[in-house]
């Protein structure tokens, strides 16, 4: 709780400084700004990376291969319902403190988890059903439960207005009405969400349906999740967010998959479905296979893309998800193939058998592709700034201010502009609560084929303009923000009210 009070006081002081700074830059442009309004800073350029592989002005951290012994990939447990009726399922999710040892020779680190010491379970959400989740806060500080990617009313979205105090319990009613997809849940309390995620609060949400699918779907066998995160550890193997925190995005040098380092998975089928979640606070990740072979992307944040796409590299910014299929038919028994991020292997697949799934997975893509016809923007939003000076439309988050009002049921096109500065700028993953949207264009051109699907987070590169289209089906107050968690906490967030 002391940390939250310090954040509130510190943010107030910083807001005053920011206001004075912007006034100075506005009325004395020759002293600190370029003609286009970009800052001429005193920072050096060691931390300027368009790709945000390492975030942070003057404080980059490269990923390194770990020499830890291999260990089996932990598969998050499928959470069993407390009760099931014809219309509803009932679950219980607790935010807890615990301990976890990441290194074979290290000590245990204090961590956070859902229904356990680190990360959380996979919660199945059948479409067409009502799901009740009793959320319990067993931490010693406030938290919230944000159902990232779900199209639900604002009152149960789990944003910073819906805090759960230590020891408190609340029930969330989630009416599931969207296509199957890989979503996730995490905390969203203002000022401490970045630390809570960093220490382990993240879980999986699988929206499912009863339709027979030709895609691999046996959980933990030919259909596996990979929550991929980068972390920086102390010399004795502990997480220490206060020491490692970077206001432009906290990054690490070690990759973990489902909370473990140097993981292995035994492949027993010809095709493996991998659900990738970039659960990092700030780092973008470029995924590839160690042999340079291609894989097939079949889904984005909110479900299947229009048509499968063959790729050799896939970039995901924080909070983005993708489902890929890896084909092992050309490998022999005992062969190994590693999944890499930024060229660093983090999960190695070993072929133990090659059972053929007697289905043609391309049958899952029978529907005609959706036409992403662009149109004039209804709203234009500008992302700008670094560290404590990040803004949307020149403003920082104010919980008492509604920034955008829309009518429930309306459809709008937004243009998101990432205004760069002379230092190079940063890619911002822009996330909107309570909707799934389609990307219409990037810089006036159609998006790449693997972005032709439902999204809730879109990467916007420095200087780039991206148009997205969405329908506001649910009412309430929702957040929109940069999903670099430290940027979100520094005020790169606004409020959307759907009436």
N, C-alpha and C positions, 0 to 999 in steps of 0.2 A: 504494500500500500504506500510506503514511503516513496518508492520509485515513481508511482503514479503522481503523487503530489509534486515531487521534484519536476516531473515532466510538465505538469500544468503550469507551475511557476516559471520554469525555463522557457516554455513556449510563449508565455505572455511577454517576457522580456525580449525574446527573440523577435516576436511580432512587431514590437515597437521599433527595434533596430531595423528590421526589414522595411517598415514603413518609411522611416527616415532615409534609409538608403535609396529606396525607389524614388522618393521625392528629390533627393540629390541628383540621381541619374536623369530624372525627368527634366529638371530645370537647368542642369549643367551637363548637357550631353557631351561636350568636348572634353570633360574630365574623366569620364569613365565608360562611355558607350560609343559604339560605332554608329554610323548614320542609320543603320537598319535596327538599332535598338539593342544590339548584342553587346554583352559585357566584354570589356577589356580587363581581364583579371590579373591578379598577382600570382595565380597558380602556375606551376610549371606544367609541362604537357606530358609528364610520365603517366598520368592516369587517364588520358583522353583516348577512349576507345569507342568507335562508332558501334561496335558490336556488343559492348558491355560484357565481354568475356570476363574482364575484371572491372568491377565498378569502383568508383571512388576517385575523386580528384587527387592525383599524386599518391595514390595508395593502391596499386594493383597487386594482386596475388595470383600467381599462375598455379594451375592444377599440376600435381605431381603424382606419379604412379606410387602406390603404396607397396611396401614389401611385407605386409601382413600375410600370414598364412591364409589360404583359401578357406572359405566356410560356406556351407549350404545357404542358398538364398532364403531368407525368412519370407514366408507367404502370410500376409495378414489374415487373421482368422475371420471367417464369415460370421458376423454377429447373429446369434440365434434370437428370434423374437421371444419376448416374454409371453406373448399371447397372440393368437391369430384367429380372426373371424372371417366370414365371407367377404366383408367389405374393408377390413382394416388389419394392420399389423401394429404391434406395440413393442418398442425397444427401450432400453435404458443405456445412456451414455454418460460416463463420469470423466471429468477432467481431473487427473491425479498427478501427484508428485511421485517420483521413483528414482531408481538408480539403474544405470546401464553401463556395462564395460564394453567399450568399442574395440580396444586393442588387447591382443593376447597377453602382452606383458604389462599392460597398463593398469590403472586403478579405475574403480567405478566412478562414473560422473553423475552428478545430479541431473535428472532429466524430467520431462513432462510427457504424459501420454493420455490417451483415451482408453479406459478399461484396462490399463496396463502401464508399464513404466516408460514406454517409448512408442510414438506414433499411435495408431489406432486400428480398429477392425475395418472390415469391408461391410457396409450396410446395404442390403438389397432393397430397392424401392420399386415395387411392381407398378407399372403405369396403369392408371385407372383405379388404383387403390388409395385409401387414406392411410397415412403412416403417422403414428403418434410416437414421439421420442421424448422420454423423460430425461432432461439434461440436468446433471448434478455437478456443481462446482465444489470439488474437494481441495482446491488450492487455497492459499492464504492471501489471494488477491483476486480482484474481479476478472471475469473472462466473459466471452460470449461464444455462441456456436453459430458460425456463419455457414450456411448450406450453399457452397459456391457452385453456381451454375443452375440451381433449381429456379424454375419459374413459379414463384410463390408470393403471397402478399407480403408487403413490407413489414408488417407487425411480427412476422415469424422469420424474417430473413437473417436475423442474427448479427446485424450491424452494430456500430458503437453505441446506439441508443438502447439496445436491448441487453444491457449488462446483467450478469448473474453474480451476485455477491458471494463471498466465501460462505460455504455451508448451505447456500440456497439451491432450490430445485424448481425448475419450470418445465412445463410440457409444451412441446411444439407440435402443432397439427400441420402436416404436409400433405396436400392433395396432389398426387402425382399425375401430371397431364403433359407429358412431353415424350419425345422419341427416346429410345434406349441410348445410353451414353455413359461415359466415364466422368463422373464428377468427383468433388472432394469436399471435405469440411475442415474448417480451421477457425481459430479465434479471431476476433475483430475488435477488441477493446482499444480505444484510442490511447496511444502512448506506450502500450506494453505488448501489442500484438506481435511485433517483430521479434521480440525476445521469446515470447511463448511459442511461436512457430519454430524459431531457431533451436529451442530446447526440446522440441519433439511433438508439439501438438499439431497433428495432421492425420486425417483418416480418409477412407475411400467411400464414395457413394456410387453404386451401380444402379442406374435406371434400367429396368428390364421389362420385357413383355412376354406374352404367351405364344407369340408367333414362332413357328419353327424356323430356325436359322441354319444355313449351311456353314456359317462361320464356326471356327473352333470355339467352344463355350464350356468346356469342363474346367471349372475353376481350380487353379493350382496344378493342372496337368498340361493342357494345351492352350490355356487362357490364363495368363499371369499378369499381375500388376507390378510396375516398377516405379516407386516413388523415389526420384533421384534428387539428391541434395548435395551441396558442397558445404563443408564445415571446416573450421580451423580449430585445432586442438592444442591444449597446453602440452608441455614436454612430458607430463605424466599421463596424458590421454584424456583430459577433461575438457568439457565445453565451458567457456567463460565468456558469456555474451557481453558483459559490461566492459571487459578488457578488449574484446575483439570488434566491438560495434563500430561501424563506419556510417556516418550520417548520409553518405551518398549510396549506401547499399552495403550490407555486411556480406563478405564473401570469404570462402575458405580455399584451402589447397588440396583437400581430400574429398573424394567422392564417396557417398554412401548410398546404397540401394536398399530400400525398405529397412533402413536403420543399421545396415551392416557394411563392412569394408571387404573388398575383394571376394565377391560372392560367386557361387557356382550353381548351375541348375542342370539337372539331367533331363535331356530331351528324349521323349519316347514316341513322338509322333513326327510325321513328315513336315507338318506345318505348325508353327507356334505363333499364337496371338499374344502380343505384348502391349499392355496398356501403359504408356509412358506418362508420368506426371512430373513436370518440373516444379518441385516443391521448395526450390531455393528461395532465399530472401531476395536475391538480386541478380544472380548470375544467369546469363543466357547460356544454353547448352546446344552444341552441334552434335547430333547423334549419327553414328555410322557403324559399320561392321568392320572387324579387324582385317578381313580378307579383301576389302574393297568392293564386295558384292552389293548388289542392290537389294532392297526390301520393298514391301508394298504398304503404303499408307492407306488405311481404309476408313479412318474416322478422325474428326477434330474434337474440339471441346465438347460439343453438344450432341454428337452422334455421327452416323455414317456420312462420309462425303458423297458427292453425286456419283462419282466413278472412282475406282481404285487407281492409285498413282504409284508408279515405280520411282524410287528415289535411292540415291547413294548417300545423301546427307539430309538430315532434317533438323532445323533449328526450332527450339522451343524457348520462349522467354518465361520468366517466373509466372506460375499458375496456369500456363497453357498445357493442354493435354493432346495426345495423339495415340491412335491405335495402329500398330503395324503388324504385318505378317512376315515372318522369317521362314524361308524355305530351306530345309535341310536335306532335300532329296539327293543333292550332288555330293554330300559328305558321306564318309564311311563310318562304320561303328567305331567308337573311340575317338573320332575326330573332335577337335575343339574349335569353337568360334566365339569370339568375344564381342560384346556390345561396348562401344566406346562413346565417350563424350569429350569433345575437344581433343580427340586423339588419345585419351587415357582410357584404358580398359577398366571396367568396373564390374561387369558380370560376364562370366565365361559359361557358355553352353557346351555341354558334352553330349554327343550323340550316343545314347544307350540302345535305342531301337528306333525303327522308323515305321511305326504303325501308320497306315494310310487311313485318313479320315475319309470314309466312303461318301463324300459329298463334294459337290462343286460349289466352292464358296462364292464364286462370281454370281450365283443365283440371288445373293442378298442384294444385288444392285439392279433390280428390275425396273424400278421407277425411273421415269424420265428425269434428266438433270434439271435443276431449277435454273432459270435464266436470271443471271445477275445483271439486270439492266440498270444502268446508272441513271440518276436523276439529280435535279437541283437540290442542294442541301437545305434542310429546314433550319439547321443550327450549325454554327461553326465554333469549335472549341480550340483553344490554343494552350498547349503545354509548354512550360518554359522554366528554366532555372536549374540550380544545383543546390545540394546540401539543404540548409535551412531556408533557402530562398526559392524553393520550388513552388510553382503556382499553376492554376488553371484559369485562363482568362484574366491573369493578373491578380487573382485573389487566392487567399489561403482558406482552408476549411474553417467554417464557423458553424458550430452545432445549432445555433439559433437562426441561421439564415438558410432559406430555400433558394437554390440557384436556378433551378429549372422547374417549371410547372407544365404538365401535359395532361390531356384528358385520357382516361382509361379507354382502351380500344383503338386509339389512334396509332397510325404508323408514321414514323419519321425517318428522315435521312440525316445523319450527322456527319460533318466533316471534321476530322481530328487532325490538327496541325501541330507537329512537334517543331517549334521554332528553335533553330540551333543558334549557337553563339560562335564567336571566332575561335574558341578553344576546341571545337569539334562536336560538342553536344553529347547526349546520351540517348540510347533507345529506351523508350518508355512503354512497358506493357500496360495498355489501357483496358481496364475492366469495368463493366457495368453490372450492378446487381439486378436481379429480378427479371432478366430478359436473356434470350438468345438472339443473336443478330447474324446477318449475312454481310460479308465484305463485298462491297460493290466495285471498288476500284482503289488502286494505289497509284498516286501521281497521274491520274487520268487514264490509267490502263487497267484492264481486268486483272484481278488477283491471280496468282499462280493456281494451277489446278488443285493442288492439295489444300487450298483455302476455300474451296467451293463446298462449304458445309456450314453447319451452325457453330457459332463461336460466342464466347462471353468475354474473351480477352484478345486484344489485337496488339501486335508489336508495331510501334510507330517509330521509325528511324529518324535521326536528326534531319531536319529540313523537309521531311516527308508529310504529305497530306493523304489521309485515308478516309474513304467514305464507307459508312456502314448503314444498314437499314434494319429497323426493328419495329415490332408492334408491342405496345404496352398493355399486356393482358391483365396484369394484376395491379391493384391499387395499393397506396401506401407511400412511405418515404424510403428511398433507396440511395445507396452511395454509388458514385462513379469516381474512379481514382486510378493512379499509377500503382501497379502491383509490385514495384520495388517497395518492400514493406517499410523501409526507413523513409522513403519519399512520401508514402501515404501518411506516416505519423508526423512528418514535417509539414503537412498541410496540403499536399497535392491531391486534394479530394474535394468533391462537391456533393450537393444533395439534390436529388430529383424527387419531386412530389407528383405522384400519379393520382389524380382525383377521380 
